[in-house]
Amino acid sequence: MQIQSVKFCLIFAPKAQKQLDDLPKKDRKQYDKAFECFAHNGPAYRSLRTHRYRNKDSSDIWSSSASMAKRFYWRYVKGEMIEVTHIDSH
């Protein structure tokens, strides 16, 4: 028996939540799968293809893949709390 704990707590900014709510069911399923993988394995999980971006205000924004064409952007809030700021496609 294997028990896997959640490593990260994901919270969604209002913009990201609205974008997710407006997606077709198939696309939403891909994002949900990626969020679950992220929460259990962390951003370093290879299939998430995580990259760091620097904003003009020098805060770090990160990007991870839900698929080859779908990405979500996030930032560290505090400890293991991650805020998903928005989603986008390549």
Buried (B, 14 or more C-beta within 10 A) or exposed (E): EEEEEEEBEBEBBEEBBEBBEEBEEEBBEBBEEBBEBBBEBBBEBEEBEBEEEEEEEEEEBBBBBBBEEBBBBBBBEEEEEBBBBBBEEE
